Amino acid sequence: MSINTTVLTLAEGWIGTPYRHQASTKGVGCDCLGLIRGLWRELYGEEPEQTPAYAPDWAERSGQDRLLDAAGRHFLSLASFAEAMPGDLLLFRFRAHYAAKHVGLLGEEGQFIHAYEQAGVVRSALVPAWRRRIAGVFRFPEQ
């Protein structure tokens, strides 16, 4: 089974997990980053680095693209969305010139899996409004 198939299968198991800022526990609560952190632990065990506490507006205040930088350190960078396959990591930038601050996983049939405050972990359509906000595309490393 490919890493992408494994990631997507594991991510499906997180659907329905409630939204909890900074949390990363399947079935209990997570935010968008917590979903990825939890998947990493399921795949590899220990997380590759400690995640510092962060406020909901961290991306606007920091002036750094910390999420994109961390993804580049631990995931395989893809040149563009055209190379993406289901199970790949998508980072989103809500406004031009701001840091990427949302993350999800490309799903099947034009959908993606992510956690957001109003709904928890869900599968959403990757509509044009989401696609144009993609700031980076990454793949989980092989085990």
N, C-alpha and C positions, 0 to 999 in steps of 0.2 A: 504494500500500500504506500502511495506517495505521501510525502510530508503534507502536501496541500489537502489531500483527501482526509488524512488524520486530523488536521487542524479544523477542517470544516465539520467533520463528525463531532469532534469535541465541542466546538462552538455551538452546534445545534442543541447540545445538552444544557447550555447556559440560558437558552431562551426562557423567559418567564422570571429570571432572577430579578428581584426588585432593585431599583436604583438606590445606591448609598454612596455618597461622596467619599472618596478615598478607599472604599472597601474593595475586596477582591475574592469573595467567597461564593462559589456556585450555590444557588438556591437561597442564600442568605442576603447578599447584596453586593453590588459593584457599581463603579462608574465605567466610562469607556476605557480608561487606562487599566482599571482593575480587571476588566474582562480579559485583556491581553496578558496581564500579569498572571492571572489564574490559569490561562491556557498555557503559558510558558511553564508554570510549575507542573501542570499535568504532563507536559511533554518531556521536560528536562530535569525536573526536581527544583533545586534552588534557583531563585531569580538571579540574573547576572550582575545586578547592582541594587543597592538599597534605594528605594524611591523616597525622597524627602517629602515631608508634609507640604501640601499645596492648597491654596485658596481657590475658589471657583474662578476668580479673575486673574490667576497667575500669569496667563499668557499675555494679557494686556499690560501687566505691570512690570514683567521681567525684562522685556526688550530683547530676550534671547529666544531662539527657536529650539528650546530644550527637548521637546518631543521629537522633532525631526533629527536632532543630533543624536539622541539616544537610539532611535531606530537605526540610524546609520552605523552605530557601534555594534549592534547586536543582531541585526537582520541583514539579509542580502538585498541590496538596492536594485530595483529594476529601472530601466531607462525611461519607461513611460507606461501609462495605463494600457496601451495596446499590448503589452507583454503580460499583463496580469491574468492570473487564473484563479478560479474559486479557491478560497483559503488564503489568498494573499492579503497583506495588511494595507489598508488605505488610510492615509493621514489627510485631514481636512483643515483648510485655513478658511475661517469664516469671513475675513475681510482682507483685501489686498494689503500687503506690507505689515500684516500682523503675523504673529507666530501661529503655527499649526497648533490646534488645541482640541481636536476631536479625532478619534481613531475607530476604525471598524474593520471588518473582514469581508472581502468580496465573497458573495454567495453565488448560487446558481441562478440562472434565468434573470439577469438584470437586477438582482437584489443584493443587499449587504446586511450583515449582522452587527449591531452596535448597541451600546447602552446609552440612554439619555433620560434626563430627569423626569420627564412626564410619563415614561412608560417602562423603564427598566430595560432589560435585554430583549430586543425585538429584531425581527427581520423587516427591513424597509426596502422600498423600491429605490434603486440608484437612478433617480430622475436627473434630468439635466441640471437642476439647481444644485444637487449634490456633486455631480460629475465636475462641474466647473470649479468647485472648491477643493478638488484633490490637489494636495501639495506634495505628496510622495507616495510611492508604491514600493512595498518591500515583501520579501518572502521569508518565512521562518527557515532557519538553517536546518540542514539534514541532521538527524539524530546521530 
